[in-house]
Amino acid sequence: MLLAVLEWLALRRKRPGAHGIWTAAAFAAFLLRQHHRRVVRERVSLREELRPGESLLITHTDTPHG
């Protein structure tokens, strides 16, 4: 939410003749919000209850999408 407010404020302050830092702030806030959305979407969770004596092996492999 703070990023959304920062992006909104920076877009309002971005005017011809204004300091270029507001354009950079708006762009950075936009990129951070997009990154957070992508991370949340890619998150995978698994819940497994193990009985005594059982074990779990977790591996991670990156496969290219396409």
Biopython code that builds the backbone (N, CA, C, O; Angstrom):
import numpy as np
from Bio.PDB.StructureBuilder import StructureBuilder

atoms = [
    (1, "MET", "N", (0.819, -1.182, 0.000)),
    (1, "MET", "CA", (0.000, 0.000, 0.000)),
    (1, "MET", "C", (0.869, 1.253, 0.000)),
    (1, "MET", "O", (0.541, 2.239, -0.661)),
    (2, "LEU", "N", (1.968, 1.217, 0.735)),
    (2, "LEU", "CA", (2.860, 2.362, 0.771)),
    (2, "LEU", "C", (3.457, 2.630, -0.610)),
    (2, "LEU", "O", (3.624, 3.783, -1.005)),
    (3, "LEU", "N", (3.776, 1.568, -1.336)),
    (3, "LEU", "CA", (4.299, 1.752, -2.686)),
    (3, "LEU", "C", (3.260, 2.378, -3.603)),
    (3, "LEU", "O", (3.595, 3.207, -4.449)),
    (4, "ALA", "N", (2.005, 1.989, -3.441)),
    (4, "ALA", "CA", (0.944, 2.564, -4.263)),
    (4, "ALA", "C", (0.798, 4.055, -3.991)),
    (4, "ALA", "O", (0.597, 4.839, -4.918)),
    (5, "VAL", "N", (0.899, 4.449, -2.729)),
    (5, "VAL", "CA", (0.805, 5.861, -2.368)),
    (5, "VAL", "C", (2.005, 6.627, -2.927)),
    (5, "VAL", "O", (1.850, 7.727, -3.458)),
    (6, "LEU", "N", (3.191, 6.048, -2.807)),
    (6, "LEU", "CA", (4.389, 6.687, -3.347)),
    (6, "LEU", "C", (4.278, 6.853, -4.862)),
    (6, "LEU", "O", (4.619, 7.906, -5.401)),
    (7, "GLU", "N", (3.806, 5.821, -5.539)),
    (7, "GLU", "CA", (3.650, 5.908, -6.993)),
    (7, "GLU", "C", (2.627, 6.992, -7.359)),
    (7, "GLU", "O", (2.855, 7.766, -8.289)),
    (8, "TRP", "N", (1.520, 7.050, -6.648)),
    (8, "TRP", "CA", (0.489, 8.048, -6.921)),
    (8, "TRP", "C", (1.033, 9.461, -6.707)),
    (8, "TRP", "O", (0.814, 10.351, -7.529)),
    (9, "LEU", "N", (1.744, 9.654, -5.594)),
    (9, "LEU", "CA", (2.309, 10.960, -5.293)),
    (9, "LEU", "C", (3.339, 11.368, -6.347)),
    (9, "LEU", "O", (3.349, 12.510, -6.807)),
    (10, "ALA", "N", (4.191, 10.438, -6.718)),
    (10, "ALA", "CA", (5.226, 10.744, -7.711)),
    (10, "ALA", "C", (4.610, 11.064, -9.071)),
    (10, "ALA", "O", (5.100, 11.944, -9.778)),
    (11, "LEU", "N", (3.555, 10.370, -9.439)),
    (11, "LEU", "CA", (2.904, 10.654, -10.720)),
    (11, "LEU", "C", (2.237, 12.028, -10.699)),
    (11, "LEU", "O", (2.201, 12.715, -11.720)),
    (12, "ARG", "N", (1.720, 12.425, -9.564)),
    (12, "ARG", "CA", (1.102, 13.757, -9.458)),
    (12, "ARG", "C", (2.157, 14.860, -9.535)),
    (12, "ARG", "O", (1.907, 15.923, -10.102)),
    (13, "ARG", "N", (3.332, 14.607, -8.965)),
    (13, "ARG", "CA", (4.390, 15.620, -8.933)),
    (13, "ARG", "C", (5.154, 15.693, -10.251)),
    (13, "ARG", "O", (5.853, 16.673, -10.512)),
    (14, "LYS", "N", (5.022, 14.656, -11.083)),
    (14, "LYS", "CA", (5.744, 14.596, -12.348)),
    (14, "LYS", "C", (5.068, 15.539, -13.349)),
    (14, "LYS", "O", (4.020, 15.213, -13.907)),
    (15, "ARG", "N", (5.660, 16.677, -13.563)),
    (15, "ARG", "CA", (5.135, 17.664, -14.495)),
    (15, "ARG", "C", (6.288, 18.172, -15.350)),
    (15, "ARG", "O", (7.450, 18.060, -14.959)),
    (16, "PRO", "N", (5.974, 18.726, -16.508)),
    (16, "PRO", "CA", (7.042, 19.334, -17.302)),
    (16, "PRO", "C", (7.731, 20.425, -16.493)),
    (16, "PRO", "O", (7.068, 21.284, -15.912)),
    (17, "GLY", "N", (9.037, 20.393, -16.455)),
    (17, "GLY", "CA", (9.797, 21.370, -15.693)),
    (17, "GLY", "C", (10.048, 20.963, -14.252)),
    (17, "GLY", "O", (10.842, 21.602, -13.563)),
    (18, "ALA", "N", (9.390, 19.914, -13.784)),
    (18, "ALA", "CA", (9.601, 19.449, -12.412)),
    (18, "ALA", "C", (10.901, 18.647, -12.353)),
    (18, "ALA", "O", (11.464, 18.271, -13.381)),
    (19, "HIS", "N", (11.353, 18.400, -11.159)),
    (19, "HIS", "CA", (12.591, 17.649, -10.973)),
    (19, "HIS", "C", (12.391, 16.210, -11.450)),
    (19, "HIS", "O", (11.337, 15.621, -11.214)),
    (20, "GLY", "N", (13.388, 15.647, -12.113)),
    (20, "GLY", "CA", (13.298, 14.298, -12.676)),
    (20, "GLY", "C", (13.238, 13.191, -11.641)),
    (20, "GLY", "O", (12.940, 12.045, -11.977)),
    (21, "ILE", "N", (13.516, 13.517, -10.393)),
    (21, "ILE", "CA", (13.499, 12.485, -9.352)),
    (21, "ILE", "C", (12.095, 11.914, -9.166)),
    (21, "ILE", "O", (11.946, 10.752, -8.788)),
    (22, "TRP", "N", (11.063, 12.722, -9.429)),
    (22, "TRP", "CA", (9.691, 12.230, -9.265)),
    (22, "TRP", "C", (9.361, 11.179, -10.313)),
    (22, "TRP", "O", (8.651, 10.218, -10.019)),
    (23, "THR", "N", (9.861, 11.346, -11.522)),
    (23, "THR", "CA", (9.666, 10.336, -12.563)),
    (23, "THR", "C", (10.365, 9.046, -12.157)),
    (23, "THR", "O", (9.807, 7.958, -12.301)),
    (24, "ALA", "N", (11.587, 9.169, -11.652)),
    (24, "ALA", "CA", (12.332, 7.994, -11.212)),
    (24, "ALA", "C", (11.631, 7.303, -10.040)),
    (24, "ALA", "O", (11.581, 6.074, -9.985)),
    (25, "ALA", "N", (11.093, 8.087, -9.106)),
    (25, "ALA", "CA", (10.392, 7.501, -7.954)),
    (25, "ALA", "C", (9.136, 6.767, -8.400)),
    (25, "ALA", "O", (8.844, 5.681, -7.898)),
    (26, "ALA", "N", (8.391, 7.344, -9.337)),
    (26, "ALA", "CA", (7.182, 6.683, -9.833)),
    (26, "ALA", "C", (7.539, 5.376, -10.535)),
    (26, "ALA", "O", (6.872, 4.360, -10.343)),
    (27, "PHE", "N", (8.585, 5.408, -11.344)),
    (27, "PHE", "CA", (8.997, 4.210, -12.078)),
    (27, "PHE", "C", (9.498, 3.126, -11.125)),
    (27, "PHE", "O", (9.172, 1.951, -11.291)),
    (28, "ALA", "N", (10.294, 3.522, -10.125)),
    (28, "ALA", "CA", (10.809, 2.547, -9.160)),
    (28, "ALA", "C", (9.676, 1.922, -8.350)),
    (28, "ALA", "O", (9.680, 0.714, -8.109)),
    (29, "ALA", "N", (8.709, 2.733, -7.929)),
    (29, "ALA", "CA", (7.570, 2.198, -7.173)),
    (29, "ALA", "C", (6.767, 1.233, -8.028)),
    (29, "ALA", "O", (6.332, 0.188, -7.544)),
    (30, "PHE", "N", (6.569, 1.574, -9.293)),
    (30, "PHE", "CA", (5.848, 0.690, -10.208)),
    (30, "PHE", "C", (6.575, -0.651, -10.351)),
    (30, "PHE", "O", (5.948, -1.707, -10.267)),
    (31, "LEU", "N", (7.890, -0.615, -10.567)),
    (31, "LEU", "CA", (8.655, -1.849, -10.720)),
    (31, "LEU", "C", (8.623, -2.699, -9.451)),
    (31, "LEU", "O", (8.509, -3.922, -9.534)),
    (32, "LEU", "N", (8.721, -2.077, -8.291)),
    (32, "LEU", "CA", (8.663, -2.831, -7.036)),
    (32, "LEU", "C", (7.302, -3.496, -6.842)),
    (32, "LEU", "O", (7.229, -4.641, -6.397)),
    (33, "ARG", "N", (6.233, -2.789, -7.170)),
    (33, "ARG", "CA", (4.896, -3.383, -7.041)),
    (33, "ARG", "C", (4.733, -4.564, -7.988)),
    (33, "ARG", "O", (4.140, -5.574, -7.610)),
    (34, "GLN", "N", (5.247, -4.458, -9.214)),
    (34, "GLN", "CA", (5.173, -5.564, -10.161)),
    (34, "GLN", "C", (5.973, -6.766, -9.673)),
    (34, "GLN", "O", (5.535, -7.909, -9.807)),
    (35, "HIS", "N", (7.149, -6.501, -9.106)),
    (35, "HIS", "CA", (7.981, -7.579, -8.577)),
    (35, "HIS", "C", (7.271, -8.310, -7.435)),
    (35, "HIS", "O", (7.271, -9.540, -7.385)),
    (36, "HIS", "N", (6.667, -7.548, -6.521)),
    (36, "HIS", "CA", (5.947, -8.158, -5.393)),
    (36, "HIS", "C", (4.790, -9.013, -5.887)),
    (36, "HIS", "O", (4.551, -10.092, -5.345)),
    (37, "ARG", "N", (4.074, -8.561, -6.894)),
    (37, "ARG", "CA", (2.972, -9.351, -7.448)),
    (37, "ARG", "C", (3.473, -10.655, -8.048)),
    (37, "ARG", "O", (2.844, -11.699, -7.877)),
    (38, "ARG", "N", (4.608, -10.603, -8.753)),
    (38, "ARG", "CA", (5.157, -11.802, -9.381)),
    (38, "ARG", "C", (5.628, -12.799, -8.335)),
    (38, "ARG", "O", (5.414, -14.002, -8.484)),
    (39, "VAL", "N", (6.267, -12.313, -7.278)),
    (39, "VAL", "CA", (6.765, -13.192, -6.216)),
    (39, "VAL", "C", (5.605, -13.895, -5.525)),
    (39, "VAL", "O", (5.683, -15.097, -5.267)),
    (40, "VAL", "N", (4.543, -13.179, -5.223)),
    (40, "VAL", "CA", (3.384, -13.770, -4.563)),
    (40, "VAL", "C", (2.739, -14.819, -5.458)),
    (40, "VAL", "O", (2.316, -15.870, -4.977)),
    (41, "ARG", "N", (2.660, -14.542, -6.756)),
    (41, "ARG", "CA", (2.025, -15.467, -7.688)),
    (41, "ARG", "C", (2.835, -16.750, -7.841)),
    (41, "ARG", "O", (2.255, -17.818, -8.032)),
    (42, "GLU", "N", (4.171, -16.667, -7.760)),
    (42, "GLU", "CA", (5.024, -17.833, -7.952)),
    (42, "GLU", "C", (5.239, -18.652, -6.684)),
    (42, "GLU", "O", (5.859, -19.714, -6.739)),
    (43, "ARG", "N", (4.749, -18.186, -5.564)),
    (43, "ARG", "CA", (4.956, -18.882, -4.305)),
    (43, "ARG", "C", (4.170, -20.201, -4.303)),
    (43, "ARG", "O", (2.995, -20.236, -4.670)),
    (44, "VAL", "N", (4.823, -21.260, -3.891)),
    (44, "VAL", "CA", (4.197, -22.577, -3.823)),
    (44, "VAL", "C", (4.326, -23.078, -2.393)),
    (44, "VAL", "O", (5.401, -23.012, -1.797)),
    (45, "SER", "N", (3.234, -23.574, -1.855)),
    (45, "SER", "CA", (3.313, -24.122, -0.506)),
    (45, "SER", "C", (2.702, -25.516, -0.492)),
    (45, "SER", "O", (1.757, -25.808, -1.225)),
    (46, "LEU", "N", (3.256, -26.355, 0.343)),
    (46, "LEU", "CA", (2.798, -27.732, 0.482)),
    (46, "LEU", "C", (2.817, -28.079, 1.963)),
    (46, "LEU", "O", (3.784, -27.804, 2.674)),
    (47, "ARG", "N", (1.748, -28.677, 2.399)),
    (47, "ARG", "CA", (1.690, -29.093, 3.802)),
    (47, "ARG", "C", (1.501, -30.606, 3.823)),
    (47, "ARG", "O", (0.580, -31.143, 3.207)),
    (48, "GLU", "N", (2.375, -31.266, 4.530)),
    (48, "GLU", "CA", (2.354, -32.724, 4.590)),
    (48, "GLU", "C", (2.603, -33.152, 6.025)),
    (48, "GLU", "O", (3.580, -32.731, 6.643)),
    (49, "GLU", "N", (1.727, -33.984, 6.553)),
    (49, "GLU", "CA", (1.911, -34.480, 7.911)),
    (49, "GLU", "C", (2.653, -35.805, 7.846)),
    (49, "GLU", "O", (2.232, -36.733, 7.155)),
    (50, "LEU", "N", (3.742, -35.882, 8.561)),
    (50, "LEU", "CA", (4.551, -37.098, 8.566)),
    (50, "LEU", "C", (4.303, -37.886, 9.844)),
    (50, "LEU", "O", (4.122, -37.329, 10.926)),
    (51, "ARG", "N", (4.301, -39.177, 9.680)),
    (51, "ARG", "CA", (4.181, -40.063, 10.839)),
    (51, "ARG", "C", (5.568, -40.338, 11.383)),
    (51, "ARG", "O", (6.555, -40.152, 10.671)),
    (52, "PRO", "N", (5.666, -40.772, 12.618)),
    (52, "PRO", "CA", (6.979, -41.070, 13.200)),
    (52, "PRO", "C", (7.756, -42.045, 12.317)),
    (52, "PRO", "O", (7.225, -43.065, 11.878)),
    (53, "GLY", "N", (9.007, -41.717, 12.068)),
    (53, "GLY", "CA", (9.865, -42.582, 11.251)),
    (53, "GLY", "C", (9.868, -42.184, 9.779)),
    (53, "GLY", "O", (10.757, -42.614, 9.043)),
    (54, "GLU", "N", (8.917, -41.386, 9.323)),
    (54, "GLU", "CA", (8.885, -40.959, 7.924)),
    (54, "GLU", "C", (9.785, -39.741, 7.741)),
    (54, "GLU", "O", (10.039, -38.982, 8.676)),
    (55, "SER", "N", (10.256, -39.581, 6.512)),
    (55, "SER", "CA", (11.073, -38.406, 6.200)),
    (55, "SER", "C", (10.604, -37.812, 4.882)),
    (55, "SER", "O", (9.851, -38.433, 4.132)),
    (56, "LEU", "N", (11.058, -36.617, 4.622)),
    (56, "LEU", "CA", (10.643, -35.899, 3.426)),
    (56, "LEU", "C", (11.883, -35.323, 2.766)),
    (56, "LEU", "O", (12.701, -34.685, 3.428)),
    (57, "LEU", "N", (12.028, -35.543, 1.467)),
    (57, "LEU", "CA", (13.142, -35.006, 0.698)),
    (57, "LEU", "C", (12.593, -33.929, -0.226)),
    (57, "LEU", "O", (11.667, -34.174, -0.999)),
    (58, "ILE", "N", (13.170, -32.736, -0.140)),
    (58, "ILE", "CA", (12.723, -31.619, -0.959)),
    (58, "ILE", "C", (13.838, -31.249, -1.922)),
    (58, "ILE", "O", (14.971, -31.008, -1.505)),
    (59, "THR", "N", (13.519, -31.205, -3.212)),
    (59, "THR", "CA", (14.484, -30.768, -4.215)),
    (59, "THR", "C", (13.880, -29.607, -4.988)),
    (59, "THR", "O", (12.660, -29.468, -5.079)),
    (60, "HIS", "N", (14.727, -28.802, -5.524)),
    (60, "HIS", "CA", (14.286, -27.654, -6.307)),
    (60, "HIS", "C", (15.041, -27.673, -7.631)),
    (60, "HIS", "O", (16.272, -27.669, -7.662)),
    (61, "THR", "N", (14.293, -27.694, -8.707)),
    (61, "THR", "CA", (14.909, -27.624, -10.030)),
    (61, "THR", "C", (14.226, -26.520, -10.806)),
    (61, "THR", "O", (13.005, -26.372, -10.764)),
    (62, "ASP", "N", (15.019, -25.758, -11.504)),
    (62, "ASP", "CA", (14.492, -24.702, -12.354)),
    (62, "ASP", "C", (14.360, -25.222, -13.770)),
    (62, "ASP", "O", (15.354, -25.603, -14.389)),
    (63, "THR", "N", (13.158, -25.242, -14.281)),
    (63, "THR", "CA", (12.945, -25.656, -15.660)),
    (63, "THR", "C", (12.519, -24.438, -16.465)),
    (63, "THR", "O", (11.655, -23.677, -16.030)),
    (64, "PRO", "N", (13.115, -24.249, -17.631)),
    (64, "PRO", "CA", (12.738, -23.086, -18.438)),
    (64, "PRO", "C", (11.310, -23.214, -18.949)),
    (64, "PRO", "O", (10.871, -24.287, -19.360)),
    (65, "HIS", "N", (10.600, -22.098, -18.913)),
    (65, "HIS", "CA", (9.232, -22.079, -19.413)),
    (65, "HIS", "C", (9.272, -21.770, -20.891)),
    (65, "HIS", "O", (10.056, -20.928, -21.330)),
    (66, "GLY", "N", (8.443, -22.435, -21.659)),
    (66, "GLY", "CA", (8.434, -22.090, -23.070)),
    (66, "GLY", "C", (7.949, -23.131, -23.900)),
    (66, "GLY", "O", (7.888, -22.972, -25.119)),
]
sb = StructureBuilder()
sb.init_structure("model")
sb.init_model(0)
sb.init_chain("A")
sb.init_seg("    ")
for serial, (resi, resn, name, xyz) in enumerate(atoms, 1):
    if name == "N":
        sb.init_residue(resn, " ", resi, " ")
    sb.init_atom(name, np.array(xyz, "f"), 0.0, 1.0, " ", f" {name:<3s}", serial, name[0])
structure = sb.get_structure()
